[in-house]
């Protein structure tokens, strides 16, 4: 996936067009310009002059995000797909997640979700929160998450995997205890992960 490099603030109009088209954008911010507000999952920025390695890393990340976004669809039968994997959703869950799929990786306002799910009005104050809790558990199975963006709404995105101590190869507390008793920490990790 190609990532467009856009000079900021000179190419604001080009940025708007690329965002509207759902294309990934890396903003190259002039040294004396204030940083741009970035609220799109397919957008990032770097201040100039920038190290080539940093620019390449951000381009790779944006390209991967764009690839992930393209694989997320909601079919008329109520299945939310991510690549070859899918989960079945109820009609109400479909209406809740549909605007988030349309804006994958970007914030969808709480008001928009409520209007789409309950056109006649929210049945009670906690209805959306209760349904989102169940929906979050369901979409985790296909590697997605619904992130709450305080005072703004929700974003459906690929689940961010926080590395554990075992992923990094660092001894966790349980492994240190095992090592002190003469057990191999690596055999414990293998058994737990595999």
Contact map, one row per residue, 1 for C-alpha under 8 A:
11100000000000000000000000000000000000000000000000000000000000110110000000000000000000000000000000000000000000000000000000000000000000000000000000000000000000000000000000000000000000000000000000
11110000000000000000000100000000000000000000000000000000000000100000000000000000000000000000000000000000000000000000000000000000000000000000000000000000000000000000000000000000000000000000000000
11111000000000000000001111000000000000000000000000000000001001100000000000000000000000000000000000000000000000000000000000000000000000000000000000000000000000000000000000000000000000000000000000
01111100000000000000001111000000000000000000000000000000000000000000000000000000000000000000000000000000000000000000000000000000000000000000000000000000000000000000000000000000000000000000000000
00111110000000000000000011110000000000000000000000000000000000000000000000000000000000000000000000000000000000000000000000000000000000000000000000000000000000000000000000000000000000000000000000
00011111001001100000000011110000000000000000000000000000000000000000000000000000000000000000000000000000000000000000000000000000000000000000000000000000000000000000000000000000000000000000000000
00001111111000000000000000111100000000000000000000000000000000000000000000000000000000000000000000000000000000000000000000000000000000000000000000000000000000000000000000000000000000000000000000
00000111111100000000000000111100100100000000000000000000000000000000000000000000000000000000000000000000000000000000000000000000000000000000000000000000000000000000000000000000000000000000000000
00000011111100000000000000001100100000000000000000000000000000000000000000000000000000000000000000000000000000000000000000000000000000000000000000000000000000000000000000000000000000000000000000
00000011111100000000000000000000000000000000000000000000000000000000000000000000000000000000000000000000000000000000000000000000000000000000000000000000000000000000000000000000000000000000000000
00000111111111100000000000000000000000000000000000000000000000000000000000000000000000000000000000000000000000000000000000000000000000000000000000000000000000000000000000000000000000000000000000
00000001111111110000000000000000000000000000000000000000000000000000000000000000000000000000000000000000000000000000000000000000000000000000000000000000000000000000000000000000000000000000000000
00000000001111111000000000000000000000000000000000000000000000000000000000000000000000000000000000000000000000000000000000000000000000000000000000000000000000000000000000000000000000000000000000
00000100001111111100000000000000000000000000000000000000000000000000000000000000000000000000000000000000000000000000000000000000000000000000000000000000000000000000000000000000000000000000000000
00000100001111111110000010000000000000000000000000000000000000000000000000000000000000000000000000000000000000000000000000000000000000000000000000000000000000000000000000000000000000000000000000
00000000000111111111000000000000000000000000000000000000000000000000000000000000000000000000000000000000000000000000000000000000000000000000000000000000000000000000000000000000000000000000000000
00000000000011111111100000000000000000000000000000000000000000000000000000000000000000000000000000000000000000000000000000000000000000000000000000000000000000000000000000000000000000000000000000
00000000000001111111111110000000000000000000000000000000000000000000000000000000000000000000000000000000000000000000000000000000000000000000000000000000000000000000000000000000000000000000000000
00000000000000111111111110000000000000000000000000000000000000000000000000000000000000000000000000000000000000000000000000000000000000000000000000000000000000000000000000000000000000000000000000
00000000000000011111111000000000000000000000000000000000000000000000000000000000000000000000000000000000000000000000000000000000000000000000000000000000000000000000000000000000000000000000000000
00000000000000001111111000000000000000000000000000000000000000000000000000000000000000000000000000000000000000000000000000000000000000000000000000000000000000000000000000000000000000000000000000
00000000000000000111111100000000000000000100000000000000000000000000000000000000000000000000000000000000000000000000000000000000000000000000000000000000000000000000000000000000000000000000000000
00110000000000000111111110000000000000000100000000000000000000000100000000000000000000000000000000000000000000000000000000000000000000000000000000000000000000000000000000000000000000000000000000
01110000000000000110011111000000000000000110000000000000000001100100000000000000000000000000000000000000000000000000000000000000000000000000000000000000000000000000000000000000000000000000000000
00111100000000100110001111100000000000000111000000000000000001000000000000000000000000000000000000000000000000000000000000000000000000000000000000000000000000000000000000000000000000000000000000
00111100000000000000000111110000000000000011110000000000011001000000000000000000000000000000000000000000000000000000000000000000000000000000000000000000000000000000000000000000000000000000000000
00001111000000000000000011111000000000000011110000000000000000000000000000000000000000000000000000000000000000000000000000000000000000000000000000000000000000000000000000000000000000000000000000
00001111000000000000000001111100000000000000111100000000000000000000000000000000000000000000000000000000000000000000000000000000000000000000000000000000000000000000000000000000000000000000000000
00000011100000000000000000111110111100000000111100000000000000000000000000000000000000000000000000000000000000000000000000000000000000000000000000000000000000000000000000000000000000000000000000
00000011100000000000000000011111100000000000001110000000000000000000000000000000000000000000000000000000000000000000000000000000000000000000000000000000000000000000000000000000000000000000000000
00000000000000000000000000001111100000000000001110000000000000000000000000000000000000000000000000000000000000000000000000000000000000000000000000000000000000000000000000000000000000000000000000
00000000000000000000000000000111110000000000000000000000000000000000000000000000000000000000000000000000000000000000000000000000000000000000000000000000000000000000000000000000000000000000000000
00000001100000000000000000001111111000000000000000000000000000000000000000000000000000000000000000000000000000000000000000000000000000000000000000000000000000000000000000000000000000000000000000
00000000000000000000000000001001111100000000000000000000000000000000000000000000000000000000000000000000000000000000000000000000000000000000000000000000000000000000000000000000000000000000000000
00000000000000000000000000001000111110000000000000000000000000000000000000000000000000000000000000000000000000000000000000000000000000000000000000000000000000000000000000000000000000000000000000
00000001000000000000000000001000011111000000100000000000000000000000000000000000000000000000000000000000000000000000000000000000000000000000000000000000000000000000000000000000000000000000000000
00000000000000000000000000000000001111100000000000000000000000000000000000000000000000000000000000000000000000000000000000000000000000000000000000000000000000000000000000000000000000000000000000
00000000000000000000000000000000000111110011000000000000000000000000000000000000000000000000000000000000000000000000000000000000000000000000000000000000000000000000000000000000000000000000000000
00000000000000000000000000000000000011111010000000000000000000000000000000000000000000000000000000000000011000000000000000000000000000000000000000000000000000000000000000000000000000000000000000
00000000000000000000000000000000000001111110000000000000000000000000000000000000000000000000000000000000111000000000000000000000000000000000000000000000000000000000000000000000000000000000000000
00000000000000000000000000000000000000111111000000000000000000001000000000000000000000000000000000000001110000000000000000000000000000000000000000000000000000000000000000000000000000000000000000
00000000000000000000011110000000000000011111000000000000000001001100000000000000000000000000000000000000100000000000000000000000000000000000000000000000000000000000000000000000000000000000000000
00000000000000000000000111100000000001111111100000000000000001000000000000000000000000000000000000000000000000000000000000000000000000000000000000000000000000000000000000000000000000000000000000
00000000000000000000000011100000000001001111110000000000010001000000000000000000000000000000000000000000000000000000000000000000000000000000000000000000000000000000000000000000000000000000000000
00000000000000000000000001111000000100000011111000000000000000000000000000000000000000000000000000000000000000000000000000000000000000000000000000000000000000000000000000000000000000000000000000
00000000000000000000000001111000000000000001111101000010000000000000000000000000000000000000000000000000000000000000000000000000000000000000000000000000000000000000000000000000000000000000000000
00000000000000000000000000011110000000000000111111000000000000000000000000000000000000000000000000000000000000000000000000000000000000000000000000000000000000000000000000000000000000000000000000
00000000000000000000000000011110000000000000011111000000000000000000000000000000000000000000000000000000000000000000000000000000000000000000000000000000000000000000000000000000000000000000000000
00000000000000000000000000000110000000000000001111100000000000000000000000000000000000000000000000000000000000000000000000000000000000000000000000000000000000000000000000000000000000000000000000
00000000000000000000000000000000000000000000011111110110000000000000000000000000000000000000000000000000000000000000000000000000000000000000000000000000000000000000000000000000000000000000000000
00000000000000000000000000000000000000000000000011111110000000000000000000000000000000000000000000000000000000000000000000000000000000000000000000000000000000000000000000000000000000000000000000
00000000000000000000000000000000000000000000000001111111000000000000000000000000000000000000000000000000000000000000000000000000000000000000000000000000000000000000000000000000000000000000000000
00000000000000000000000000000000000000000000000000111111100000000000000000000000000000000000000000000000000000000000000000000000000000000000000000000000000000000000000000000000000000000000000000
00000000000000000000000000000000000000000000000001111111110000000000000000000000000000000000000000000000000000000000000000000000000000000000000000000000000000000000000000000000000000000000000000
00000000000000000000000000000000000000000000010001111111111000000000000000000000000000000000000000000000000000000000000000000000000000000000000000000000000000000000000000000000000000000000000000
00000000000000000000000000000000000000000000000000011111111100000000000000000000000000000000000000000000000000000000000000000000000000000000000000000000000000000000000000000000000000000000000000
00000000000000000000000000000000000000000000000000001111111110000000000000000000000000000000000000000000000000000000000000000000000000000000000000000000000000000000000000000000000000000000000000
00000000000000000000000001000000000000000001000000000111111111000000000000000000000000000000000000000000000000000000000000000000000000000000000000000000000000000000000000000000000000000000000000
00100000000000000000000001000000000000000000000000000011111111100000000000000000000000000000000000000000000000000000000000000000000000000000000000000000000000000000000000000000000000000000000000
00000000000000000000000000000000000000000000000000000001111111110000000000000000000000000000000000000000000000000000000000000000000000000000000000000000000000000000000000000000000000000000000000
00000000000000000000000000000000000000000000000000000000111111111000000000000000000000000000000000000000000000000000000000000000000000000000000000000000000000000000000000000000000000000000000000
00100000000000000000000111000000000000000111000000000000011111111100000000000000000000000000000000000000000000000000000000000000000000000000000000000000000000000000000000000000000000000000000000
11100000000000000000000100000000000000000000000000000000001111111110000000000000000000000000000000000000000000000000000000000000000000000000000000000000000000000000000000000000000000000000000000
10000000000000000000000000000000000000000000000000000000000111111111000000000000000000000000000000000000000000000000000000000000000000000000000000000000000000000000000000000000000000000000000000
00000000000000000000000000000000000000001100000000000000000011111111100000000000000000000000000000000000000000000000000000000000000000000000000000000000000001000000000000000000000000000000000000
10000000000000000000001100000000000000000100000000000000000001111111110000000000000000000000000000000000000000000000000000000000000000000000000000000000000000000000000000000000000000000000000000
10000000000000000000000000000000000000000000000000000000000000111111111000000000000000000000000000000000000000000000000000000000000000000000000000000000000000000000000000000000000000000000000000
00000000000000000000000000000000000000000000000000000000000000011111111100000000000000000000000000000000000000000000000000000000000000000000000000000000000001000000000000000000000000000000000000
00000000000000000000000000000000000000000000000000000000000000001111111100000000000000000000000000000001100000000000000000000000000000000000000000000000000011000000000000000000000000000000000000
00000000000000000000000000000000000000000000000000000000000000000111111110000000000000000000000000000000000000000000000000000000000000000000000000000000000000000000000000000000000000000000000000
00000000000000000000000000000000000000000000000000000000000000000011111110000000111000000000000000000000000000000000000000000000000000000000000000000000000000000000000000000000000000000000000000
00000000000000000000000000000000000000000000000000000000000000000001111111000001111000000000000000001000000000000000000000000000000000000000000000000000000000000000000000000000000000000000000000
00000000000000000000000000000000000000000000000000000000000000000000011111100001110000000000000000001000000000000000000000000000000000000000000000000000000000000000000000000000000000000000000000
00000000000000000000000000000000000000000000000000000000000000000000000111110111100000000000010001001000000000000000000000000000000000000000000000000000000000000000000000000000000000000000000000
00000000000000000000000000000000000000000000000000000000000000000000000011111111100000000000000000000000000000000000000000000000000000000000000000000000000000000000000000000000000000000000000000
00000000000000000000000000000000000000000000000000000000000000000000000001111110000000000000000000000000000000000000000000000000000000000000000000000000000000000000000000000000000000000000000000
00000000000000000000000000000000000000000000000000000000000000000000000000111110000000000000000000000000000000000000000000000000000000000000000000000000000000000000000000000000000000000000000000
00000000000000000000000000000000000000000000000000000000000000000000000001111111000000011110010000000000000000000000000000000000000000000000000000000000000000000000000000000000000000000000000000
00000000000000000000000000000000000000000000000000000000000000000000000001111111100001111000000000000000000000000000000000000000000000000000000000000000000000000000000000000000000000000000000000
00000000000000000000000000000000000000000000000000000000000000000000000111100111110001111000000000000000000000000000000000000000000000000000000000000000000000000000000000000000000000000000000000
00000000000000000000000000000000000000000000000000000000000000000000001111100011111111100000000000000000000000000000000000000000000000000000010000000000000000000000000000000000000000000000000000
00000000000000000000000000000000000000000000000000000000000000000000001110000001111111000000000000000000000000000000000000000000000000000000011000000000000000000000000000000000000000000000000000
00000000000000000000000000000000000000000000000000000000000000000000001100000000111111000000000000000000000000000000000000000000000000000000000000000000000000000000000000000000000000000000000000
00000000000000000000000000000000000000000000000000000000000000000000000000000000111111000000000000000000000000000000000000000000000000000000000000000000000000000000000000000000000000000000000000
00000000000000000000000000000000000000000000000000000000000000000000000000000000111111100000000000000000000000000000000000000000000000000000010000000000000000000000000000000000000000000000000000
00000000000000000000000000000000000000000000000000000000000000000000000000000011111111110000000000000000000000000000000000000000000000000000010000000000000000000000000000000000000000000000000000
00000000000000000000000000000000000000000000000000000000000000000000000000000011100011111000000000000000000000000000000000000000000000000110110000000000000000000000000000000000000000000000000000
00000000000000000000000000000000000000000000000000000000000000000000000000000111000001111100000000000000000000000000000000000000000000000000000000000000000000000000000000000000000000000000000000
00000000000000000000000000000000000000000000000000000000000000000000000000000111000000111111110000000000000000000000000000000000000000000000000000000000000000000000000000000000000000000000000000
00000000000000000000000000000000000000000000000000000000000000000000000000000100000000011111110000000000000000000000000000000000000000000000000000000000000000000000000000000000000000000000000000
00000000000000000000000000000000000000000000000000000000000000000000000000000100000000001111111000000000000000000000000000000000000000000000000000000000000000000000000000000000000000000000000000
00000000000000000000000000000000000000000000000000000000000000000000000000000000000000001111111100000000000000000000100000000000000000000000000000000000000000000000000000000000000000000000000000
00000000000000000000000000000000000000000000000000000000000000000000000000000000000000001111111110000000000000000000100000000000001000100000000000000000000000000000000000000000000000000000000000
00000000000000000000000000000000000000000000000000000000000000000000000001000100000000001111111111000000000000000000000000000000000000000000000000000000000000000000000000000000000000000000000000
00000000000000000000000000000000000000000000000000000000000000000000000000000000000000000011111111100000000000001001100000000000000000000000000000000000000000000000000000000000000000000000000000
00000000000000000000000000000000000000000000000000000000000000000000000000000000000000000001111111110000000000001101100000000000000000000000000000000000000000000000000000000000000000000000000000
00000000000000000000000000000000000000000000000000000000000000000000000000000000000000000000111111111000000000001000000000000000000000000000000000000000000000000000000000000000000000000000000000
00000000000000000000000000000000000000000000000000000000000000000000000001000000000000000000011111111100000000000000000000000000000000000000000000000000000000000000000000000000000000000000000000
00000000000000000000000000000000000000000000000000000000000000000000000000000000000000000000001111111110000100011001000000000000000000000000000000000000000000000000000000000000000000000000000000
00000000000000000000000000000000000000000000000000000000000000000000000000000000000000000000000111111111111100001000000000000000000000000000000000000000011100000000000000000000000000000000000000
00000000000000000000000000000000000000000000000000000000000000000000000111000000000000000000000011111111000000000000000000000000000000000000000000000000000100000000000000000000000000000000000000
00000000000000000000000000000000000000000000000000000000000000000000000000000000000000000000000001111111000000000000000000000000000000000000000000000000000000000000000000000000000000000000000000
00000000000000000000000000000000000000000000000000000000000000000000000000000000000000000000000000111111111100000000000000000000000000000000000000000000001100000000000000000000000000000000000000
00000000000000000000000000000000000000001000000000000000000000000000100000000000000000000000000000011111110000000000000000000000000000000000000000000000001110000000000000000000000000000000000000
00000000000000000000000000000000000000011100000000000000000000000000100000000000000000000000000000010011111000000000000000000000000000000000000000000000001111000000000000000000000000000000000000
00000000000000000000000000000000000000111000000000000000000000000000000000000000000000000000000000010011111100000000000000000000000000000000000000000000001100000000000000000000000000000000000000
00000000000000000000000000000000000000110000000000000000000000000000000000000000000000000000000000010010111110000000000000000000000000000000000000001001111100000000000000000000000000000000000000
00000000000000000000000000000000000000000000000000000000000000000000000000000000000000000000000000110010011111011000000000000000000000000000000000000001111000000000000000000000000000000000000000
00000000000000000000000000000000000000000000000000000000000000000000000000000000000000000000000000000000001111111000000000000000000000000000000000000001110000000000000000000000000000000000000000
00000000000000000000000000000000000000000000000000000000000000000000000000000000000000000000000000000000000111111100000000000000000000000000000000000001110000000000000000000000000000000000000000
00000000000000000000000000000000000000000000000000000000000000000000000000000000000000000000000000000000000011111110000000000000000000000000000000000000100000000000000000000000000000000000000000
00000000000000000000000000000000000000000000000000000000000000000000000000000000000000000000000000100000000111111111000000000000000000000000000000000000000000000000000000000000000000000000000000
00000000000000000000000000000000000000000000000000000000000000000000000000000000000000000000001110110000000111111111100000000000000000000000000000000000000000000000000000000000000000000000000000
00000000000000000000000000000000000000000000000000000000000000000000000000000000000000000000000100000000000001111111111011000001000000000000000000000000000000000000000000000000000000000000000000
00000000000000000000000000000000000000000000000000000000000000000000000000000000000000000000000000000000000000111111111110000000000000000000000000000000000000000000000000000000000000000000000000
00000000000000000000000000000000000000000000000000000000000000000000000000000000000000000000001100100000000000011111111000000000000000000000000000000000000000000000000000000000000000000000000000
00000000000000000000000000000000000000000000000000000000000000000000000000000000000000000001101100000000000000001111111000000000000000000000000000000000000000000000000000000000000000000000000000
00000000000000000000000000000000000000000000000000000000000000000000000000000000000000000000000000000000000000000111111111100000000000000000000000000000000000000000000000000000000000000000000000
00000000000000000000000000000000000000000000000000000000000000000000000000000000000000000000000000000000000000000111111111000000000000000000000000000000000000000000000000000000000000000000000000
00000000000000000000000000000000000000000000000000000000000000000000000000000000000000000000000000000000000000000010011111000000000000000000000000000000000000000000000000000000000000000000000000
00000000000000000000000000000000000000000000000000000000000000000000000000000000000000000000000000000000000000000110011111100000000000000000000000000000000000000000000000000000000000000000000000
00000000000000000000000000000000000000000000000000000000000000000000000000000000000000000000000000000000000000000100011111111011000000000000000000000000000000000000000000000000000000000000000000
00000000000000000000000000000000000000000000000000000000000000000000000000000000000000000000000000000000000000000000010011111010000000000000000000000000000000000000000000000000000000000000000000
00000000000000000000000000000000000000000000000000000000000000000000000000000000000000000000000000000000000000000000000001111110000000000000000000000000000000000000000000000000000000000000000000
00000000000000000000000000000000000000000000000000000000000000000000000000000000000000000000000000000000000000000000000001111111000000000000000000000000000000000000000000000000000000000000000000
00000000000000000000000000000000000000000000000000000000000000000000000000000000000000000000000000000000000000000000000000011111110000000000000000000000000000000000000000000000000000000000000000
00000000000000000000000000000000000000000000000000000000000000000000000000000000000000000000000000000000000000000000000001111111111000000000000000000000000000000000000000000000000000000000000000
00000000000000000000000000000000000000000000000000000000000000000000000000000000000000000000000000000000000000000100000001001111111100000000000000000000000000000000000000000000000000000000000000
00000000000000000000000000000000000000000000000000000000000000000000000000000000000000000000000000000000000000000000000000000111111110000000000000000000000000000000000000000000000000000000000000
00000000000000000000000000000000000000000000000000000000000000000000000000000000000000000000000000000000000000000000000000000111111111000000000000000000000000000000000000000000000000000000000000
00000000000000000000000000000000000000000000000000000000000000000000000000000000000000000000100000000000000000000000000000000011111111100000000000000000000000000000000000000000000000000000000000
00000000000000000000000000000000000000000000000000000000000000000000000000000000000000000000000000000000000000000000000000000001111111110000000000000000000000000000000000000000000000000000000000
00000000000000000000000000000000000000000000000000000000000000000000000000000000000000000000000000000000000000000000000000000000111111111000000000000000000000000000000000000000000000000000000000
00000000000000000000000000000000000000000000000000000000000000000000000000000000000000000000000000000000000000000000000000000000011111111100000000000000000000000000000000000000000000000000000000
00000000000000000000000000000000000000000000000000000000000000000000000000000000000000000000100000000000000000000000000000000000001111111110000000000000000000000000000000000000000000000000000000
00000000000000000000000000000000000000000000000000000000000000000000000000000000000000000000000000000000000000000000000000000000000111111111000011000000000000000000000000000000000000000000000000
00000000000000000000000000000000000000000000000000000000000000000000000000000000000000000000000000000000000000000000000000000000000011111111100000000000000000000000000000000000000000000000000000
00000000000000000000000000000000000000000000000000000000000000000000000000000000000000100000000000000000000000000000000000000000000001111111100000000000000000000000000000000000000000000000000000
00000000000000000000000000000000000000000000000000000000000000000000000000000000000000100000000000000000000000000000000000000000000000111111111110000000000000000000000000000000000000000000000000
00000000000000000000000000000000000000000000000000000000000000000000000000000000000000000000000000000000000000000000000000000000000000011111111110000000000000100000000000000000000000000000000000
00000000000000000000000000000000000000000000000000000000000000000000000000000000000000100000000000000000000000000000000000000000000000001111111100000000000000000000000000000000000000000000000000
00000000000000000000000000000000000000000000000000000000000000000000000000000000110011100000000000000000000000000000000000000000000000000011111100000000000000000000000000000000000000000000000000
00000000000000000000000000000000000000000000000000000000000000000000000000000000010000000000000000000000000000000000000000000000000000000011111110000000000001100000000000000000000000000000000000
00000000000000000000000000000000000000000000000000000000000000000000000000000000000000000000000000000000000000000000000000000000000000000011111111000000000111100000000000000000000000000000000000
00000000000000000000000000000000000000000000000000000000000000000000000000000000000000000000000000000000000000000000000000000000000000010011001111100000000111100000000000000000000000000000000000
00000000000000000000000000000000000000000000000000000000000000000000000000000000000000000000000000000000000000000000000000000000000000010000000111110000011110000000000000000000000000000000000000
00000000000000000000000000000000000000000000000000000000000000000000000000000000000000000000000000000000000000000000000000000000000000000000000011111000011110000000000000000000000000000000000000
00000000000000000000000000000000000000000000000000000000000000000000000000000000000000000000000000000000000000000000000000000000000000000000000001111100111000000000000000000000000000000000000000
00000000000000000000000000000000000000000000000000000000000000000000000000000000000000000000000000000000001000000000000000000000000000000000000000111111111000000000000000000000000000000000000000
00000000000000000000000000000000000000000000000000000000000000000000000000000000000000000000000000000000000000000000000000000000000000000000000000011111100000000000000000000000000000000000000000
00000000000000000000000000000000000000000000000000000000000000000000000000000000000000000000000000000000000000000000000000000000000000000000000000001111100000000000000000000000000000000000000000
00000000000000000000000000000000000000000000000000000000000000000000000000000000000000000000000000000000001111000000000000000000000000000000000000001111110000000000000000000000000000000000000000
00000000000000000000000000000000000000000000000000000000000000000000000000000000000000000000000000000000001111100000000000000000000000000000000000011111111000000000000000000000000000000000000000
00000000000000000000000000000000000000000000000000000000000000000000000000000000000000000000000000010000001111000000000000000000000000000000000001111001111100000000000000000000000000000000000000
00000000000000000000000000000000000000000000000000000000000000000000000000000000000000000000000000010011111100000000000000000000000000000000000001111000111110000000000000000000000000000000000000
00000000000000000000000000000000000000000000000000000000000000000000000000000000000000000000000000011011111000000000000000000000000000000000000111100000011111000000000000000000000000000000000000
00000000000000000000000000000000000000000000000000000000000000000000100000000000000000000000000000000001100000000000000000000000000000000000000111100000001111100000000000000000000000000000000000
00000000000000000000000000000000000000000000000000000000000000001001100000000000000000000000000000000000100000000000000000000000000000000000001110000000000111110000000000000000000000000000000000
00000000000000000000000000000000000000000000000000000000000000000000000000000000000000000000000000000000000000000000000000000000000000000001001110000000000011111000000000000000000000000000000000
00000000000000000000000000000000000000000000000000000000000000000000000000000000000000000000000000000000000000000000000000000000000000000000000000000000000001111100000000000000000000000000000000
00000000000000000000000000000000000000000000000000000000000000000000000000000000000000000000000000000000000000000000000000000000000000000000000000000000000000111110000000000000000000000000000000
00000000000000000000000000000000000000000000000000000000000000000000000000000000000000000000000000000000000000000000000000000000000000000000000000000000000000011111000000000000000000000000000000
00000000000000000000000000000000000000000000000000000000000000000000000000000000000000000000000000000000000000000000000000000000000000000000000000000000000000001111111100000000000000000000000000
00000000000000000000000000000000000000000000000000000000000000000000000000000000000000000000000000000000000000000000000000000000000000000000000000000000000000000111111100000000000000000000000000
00000000000000000000000000000000000000000000000000000000000000000000000000000000000000000000000000000000000000000000000000000000000000000000000000000000000000000011111111110000000000000000000000
00000000000000000000000000000000000000000000000000000000000000000000000000000000000000000000000000000000000000000000000000000000000000000000000000000000000000000011111111110000000000000000100000
00000000000000000000000000000000000000000000000000000000000000000000000000000000000000000000000000000000000000000000000000000000000000000000000000000000000000000011111111000000000000000000000000
00000000000000000000000000000000000000000000000000000000000000000000000000000000000000000000000000000000000000000000000000000000000000000000000000000000000000000011111111000000000000000000000000
00000000000000000000000000000000000000000000000000000000000000000000000000000000000000000000000000000000000000000000000000000000000000000000000000000000000000000000111111100000000000000000000000
00000000000000000000000000000000000000000000000000000000000000000000000000000000000000000000000000000000000000000000000000000000000000000000000000000000000000000000111111110000000000000000000000
00000000000000000000000000000000000000000000000000000000000000000000000000000000000000000000000000000000000000000000000000000000000000000000000000000000000000000000110011111111000000001000000000
00000000000000000000000000000000000000000000000000000000000000000000000000000000000000000000000000000000000000000000000000000000000000000000000000000000000000000000110001111111000000000000000000
00000000000000000000000000000000000000000000000000000000000000000000000000000000000000000000000000000000000000000000000000000000000000000000000000000000000000000000000000111111100000000000000000
00000000000000000000000000000000000000000000000000000000000000000000000000000000000000000000000000000000000000000000000000000000000000000000000000000000000000000000000000111111110000000000000000
00000000000000000000000000000000000000000000000000000000000000000000000000000000000000000000000000000000000000000000000000000000000000000000000000000000000000000000000000111111111000011001000000
00000000000000000000000000000000000000000000000000000000000000000000000000000000000000000000000000000000000000000000000000000000000000000000000000000000000000000000000000111111111100001000000000
00000000000000000000000000000000000000000000000000000000000000000000000000000000000000000000000000000000000000000000000000000000000000000000000000000000000000000000000000001111111110000000000000
00000000000000000000000000000000000000000000000000000000000000000000000000000000000000000000000000000000000000000000000000000000000000000000000000000000000000000000000000000111111111111000000000
00000000000000000000000000000000000000000000000000000000000000000000000000000000000000000000000000000000000000000000000000000000000000000000000000000000000000000000000000000011111111111000000000
00000000000000000000000000000000000000000000000000000000000000000000000000000000000000000000000000000000000000000000000000000000000000000000000000000000000000000000000000000001111111100000000000
00000000000000000000000000000000000000000000000000000000000000000000000000000000000000000000000000000000000000000000000000000000000000000000000000000000000000000000000000000000111111100000000000
00000000000000000000000000000000000000000000000000000000000000000000000000000000000000000000000000000000000000000000000000000000000000000000000000000000000000000000000000000000011111110000000000
00000000000000000000000000000000000000000000000000000000000000000000000000000000000000000000000000000000000000000000000000000000000000000000000000000000000000000000000000000000011111111000000000
00000000000000000000000000000000000000000000000000000000000000000000000000000000000000000000000000000000000000000000000000000000000000000000000000000000000000000000000000000010011001111111000000
00000000000000000000000000000000000000000000000000000000000000000000000000000000000000000000000000000000000000000000000000000000000000000000000000000000000000000000000000100011011000111111100000
00000000000000000000000000000000000000000000000000000000000000000000000000000000000000000000000000000000000000000000000000000000000000000000000000000000000000000000000000000000000000011111110000
00000000000000000000000000000000000000000000000000000000000000000000000000000000000000000000000000000000000000000000000000000000000000000000000000000000000000000000000000000000000000011111111000
00000000000000000000000000000000000000000000000000000000000000000000000000000000000000000000000000000000000000000000000000000000000000000000000000000000000000000000000000000010000000011111111100
00000000000000000000000000000000000000000000000000000000000000000000000000000000000000000000000000000000000000000000000000000000000000000000000000000000000000000000010000000000000000001111111110
00000000000000000000000000000000000000000000000000000000000000000000000000000000000000000000000000000000000000000000000000000000000000000000000000000000000000000000000000000000000000000111111111
00000000000000000000000000000000000000000000000000000000000000000000000000000000000000000000000000000000000000000000000000000000000000000000000000000000000000000000000000000000000000000011111111
00000000000000000000000000000000000000000000000000000000000000000000000000000000000000000000000000000000000000000000000000000000000000000000000000000000000000000000000000000000000000000001111111
00000000000000000000000000000000000000000000000000000000000000000000000000000000000000000000000000000000000000000000000000000000000000000000000000000000000000000000000000000000000000000000111111
00000000000000000000000000000000000000000000000000000000000000000000000000000000000000000000000000000000000000000000000000000000000000000000000000000000000000000000000000000000000000000000011111
